[in-house]
C-alpha cells in the first residue's frame, strides 16, 4: 500500500508538472472556440506523457475501425479518473466531455470545463437542460461528445456497473448520431476513482471500443431500449473479462 501511495504522488506530480508546462498553450487555445480542437490536441499529449512517465499505458481493442471524420456520442463506463485520459486519447477528432459542475472549480479541470467541456449541474433541471442543449449544439457542429452515462464513479470497491442515465441516448436519437459504447475493464485496478484510498500503480488499461450503434432508424420511444442495449454491451464485456481472469 505504501508503494501505491508513493506511485499516486508521482502520478499527481507528473500530471501537475506537464499541465503547467503546457499551460501557456492550453491558455492560448482556450481563448477562442475555433481553437478548441488544438486545446484537445494538447490535452491528448499531456495525458499521454503524464501517464507514460509513471508507467501507465492504454491499450485499445476495436471491434471495427472507427471513422473519426464522423460525429459520435461516446458512452464509456466510469471507474477511474484515468478514464478521462483514456477517452481523450481514443477520440481522434474534435471532442468535448460532459461532467459534473464541481469540475469547473478544479485546479486542472477548471480551464477545460470553462471552455471546451460542458459542466452539468444535475441538482437543477433547468441547468441540466441547458447543458444538454449545449451538447446538442456541439454535436450539430460536428464535435463528438463524451458522456459517462453512469454520471459518477461508483463509491464502493471493487466498482460495479451502475444504472445509466437516459440523457445521452435521447440526445443520440434526436440528432440521429451514432453512439459508441466503450468498456474499461481494468482501469480501476490501476487507479480507482482519484486514487486517494488505494493509491495507484503502473500498468496497462485495457479499453474495448465497441462498434457504433446507428440511431437513424430509432424514435424517442426507443431511448430506454438503446440505453439498456449499451448497458448490456458494456456489462457483458466486463463479465467476459472477469471470467477469463478467474480461469486463467
C-alpha positions, 0 to 999 in steps of 0.5 A, spaced: 500 500 500 505 504 501 508 503 494 501 505 491 501 511 495 508 513 493 506 511 485 499 516 486 504 522 488 508 521 482 502 520 478 499 527 481 506 530 480 507 528 473 500 530 471 501 537 475 508 538 472 506 537 464 499 541 465 503 547 467 508 546 462 503 546 457 499 551 460 501 557 456 498 553 450 492 550 453 491 558 455 492 560 448 487 555 445 482 556 450 481 563 448 477 562 442 472 556 440 475 555 433 481 553 437 478 548 441 480 542 437 488 544 438 486 545 446 484 537 445 490 536 441 494 538 447 490 535 452 491 528 448 499 529 449 499 531 456 495 525 458 499 521 454 506 523 457 503 524 464 501 517 464 507 514 460 512 517 465 509 513 471 508 507 467 501 507 465 499 505 458 492 504 454 491 499 450 485 499 445 481 493 442 476 495 436 471 491 434 471 495 427 475 501 425 472 507 427 471 513 422 473 519 426 471 524 420 464 522 423 460 525 429 459 520 435 456 520 442 461 516 446 458 512 452 464 509 456 463 506 463 466 510 469 471 507 474 477 511 474 479 518 473 484 515 468 478 514 464 478 521 462 485 520 459 483 514 456 477 517 452 481 523 450 486 519 447 481 514 443 477 520 440 481 522 434 477 528 432 474 534 435 471 532 442 468 535 448 466 531 455 460 532 459 461 532 467 459 534 473 459 542 475 464 541 481 469 540 475 469 547 473 472 549 480 478 544 479 485 546 479 486 542 472 479 541 470 477 548 471 480 551 464 477 545 460 470 545 463 470 553 462 471 552 455 471 546 451 467 541 456 460 542 458 459 542 466 452 539 468 449 541 474 444 535 475 441 538 482 437 543 477 433 541 471 433 547 468 441 547 468 441 540 466 437 542 460 441 547 458 447 543 458 444 538 454 442 543 449 449 545 449 451 538 447 446 538 442 449 544 439 456 541 439 454 535 436 450 539 430 457 542 429 460 536 428 464 535 435 463 528 438 461 528 445 463 524 451 458 522 456 459 517 462 452 515 462 453 512 469 454 520 471 459 518 477 464 513 479 461 508 483 463 509 491 464 502 493 470 497 491 471 493 487 466 498 482 460 495 479 456 497 473 451 502 475 444 504 472 445 509 466 442 515 465 437 516 459 440 523 457 445 521 452 441 516 448 435 521 447 440 526 445 443 520 440 436 519 437 434 526 436 440 528 432 440 521 429 448 520 431 451 514 432 453 512 439 459 508 441 459 504 447 466 503 450 468 498 456 474 499 461 475 493 464 481 494 468 482 501 469 480 501 476 485 496 478 490 501 476 487 507 479 480 507 482 476 513 482 482 519 484 486 514 487 486 517 494 484 510 498 488 505 494 493 509 491 495 507 484 500 503 480 503 502 473 500 498 468 496 497 462 488 499 461 485 495 457 479 499 453 474 495 448 471 500 443 465 497 441 462 498 434 457 504 433 450 503 434 446 507 428 440 511 431 437 513 424 432 508 424 430 509 432 424 514 435 424 517 442 420 511 444 426 507 443 431 511 448 430 506 454 431 500 449 438 503 446 440 505 453 439 498 456 442 495 449 449 499 451 448 497 458 448 490 456 454 491 451 458 494 456 456 489 462 457 483 458 464 485 456 466 486 463 463 479 465 467 476 459 473 479 462 472 477 469 471 470 467 477 469 463 481 472 469 478 467 474 480 461 469 486 463 467 
